[in-house]
């Protein structure tokens, strides 16, 4: 192990190693890393605290049911576009996603998260952003499975299921956070006062 590795390992938590403290870009990178770590910790803590609330589990079940309808819509549209119209699997997946995400937004907004009192356009933009992130996961898994020899419809079914947890957490913590549930932001504020976490 070289001197540089020893300095990195022995640096105090939250402080850059002595060799990096004088470099302005290292200081900026260190500060950015600390901010990202703090944000990641807050999200992980919020997820942890959410698992202790019964209403979070009810929302997860509702989200799964809405997702089930979206899943069926997604697969039906995908199958129609690939089998009946001969469209390539990637554009077919994107179009199936667009139809399914519209269905899911309506039902999640009004039923799962009871967020009908929030601004629909604002929620729709966030819902779409979370869904695009989940779509990127979906497409990566889809392409990987197809390259591995899995059939297109089976690969799409697995890919959609793989993206679901990312979709739920993103929509619960960001899209519909605080809408219809005044206690949604409370875990972050109260978590710092708790000793048992």
N, C-alpha and C positions, 0 to 999 in steps of 0.2 A: 504494500500500500504506500502510495507516494505522500509527500507533505501536503499537497492540495486536498487529497481525500481525508486526511486526518483533520485539517482545518475545517472542512465541511462537516465532518461527523461531530467534532467537538464544539462547534459554534453554539452559543446559547440559542434556545428556541426563540424564533422571531427575529434573530439578528443574523446579518450576513457574516460569512467568514471574514477574518481580518484582511485577507488578500482582496476581497471583493468590496469592502466597505468604501474604499476611495473611488471606485469607478461609478460615475453617475448612472450609467445604464444598469449596472448591477443593483444599485439602490432602488431604482424605479422598478426593476423586475422583481426585486424582493418585496416591495410594497404591494405590487400587483398580486404576487403569489399569496401574500398574507390576506389581502382583500378577498381573493377567490376562495381561499381556504375557509375564511370566516363565513362567506356566503354559503358555501357548500355545507358547512357545519350547521348553519341555521336551517337550511332546507332539510337536512337529515334529521335534525331535532324536531322540526315541524311534522315530518312524516311519522317519526316515532311517537310523538304525542297524539297525532291523529289516530293511530292504531288503538289507542286507549279509549276512544269515544265510540259509543254504539252507533251514532248517526253517521260516522265515517264508513262503518261496515254496511249500513243500509244503503248509503250512496254507492258504495262499490258494487253491491248486488244490482241496484238499479242501473248503474253504468254498464255492468255486464249484460243486462237484459237489453238495454238500448244498443249496446255494441253488438249483441246477437242479431238484432234486426238489421243493423248496418252491415254486419258480416254477411248476412244472407243477401242483402241488396248488392254489396260489393261483389260477391261471388257470382250472383245471377248476371249482373251487368258484364263482369269480366268474361264469363262463359259465353254470353251472347256475342260480345265483341270479338273474341278469339275464334270460337267455333263457327258461328253463323256468318260473321263478316270477314273472317280471316285476318284480323288486325294483329300486329306483333304484340307480344305479351307486355312490354313496357308501356306503350301508349294505352293499351287496354287497361292496365292496372291504374294508370293515372286517371283515366276517365271514370273507371269504377269507383275510385277514391272520391272524385268530385261529387258523384251522385250520393254515395254513402255518407260523406261528411255533411252534406246538407240535411239529410235525414237525422243524423246523430246530433247536430247542433240544435235543431228544433226540440228534440225530445230531451236532451241533456239540460238545455236551458230551462225548459218549462217543468220537467218532471224530476230528473235526477237531482239537480242542484237547486231547484226552485228559485232561479235567478231572474225571473221575468221582470223584476223591478229594476234591474241594471240596464245600462244603455246597450241596446241590441247591437249597434254597429261596433262599439268598443269590444264587446264580448265576442262578436263574430270575427273580428280581426285577430284577437288573441286565440280563439278556438282554431282558426285557420292556421295560424303560426304553429301551434302545438301539433295540429294534424299534419302539417307539412314535415315537421321534424319526425313524427311517427311514420309518415310515408317514406322518408329517406331510409329509415330503419327497415321498413317493409320491402322497399325495392332492393336494398343490399342483400337481405335474406333471400328474397325471391330469386335474384340473379345467382347467388351462391348455390341455392338448392337446384336450380335448373342446370347449372354447370356441373353439378354433382350427379345429374341423371334423374332427378325427381320430376315427375310429370308436372305440367304447368298448373293445373287446377289444385293439385295437392300442395305444390310449392306455395301457391298464393294463399291457401288456407293456413299453412304453417306460418307464413310471413305476417299475415294479418294478426294472428294470435300472438306472435312474438312482440309486435309493436303495441299491443293493448296496455300493458302496465305503464309504459312511458306516456301514453295518451291520458290515462286516468290521473296520474300524479300531476302532469302538466296542467290539466284542466281544473283539477281540484285546487291546486296551490296558486294558480296564476289566472286562468281565464275567469273562473266563477268565484274566486276568493273574495269573501266579504259580501257577495251579492246574495241576498236572501238569508244570510247566516251571519249575524253581527259578531258571533264569537270566532269567525274563521281566522281573523288575524291575531286573536288573543294568545295562542300558543307561543308566538315569537316574543311578545311582550312579557309574558309571565314566565317563560322558560328560564330567563336569567336569574329569577328569584328562587327557583327551585333547586334544592340540594340533591334530590334523589335521582337525577338523570345522569 
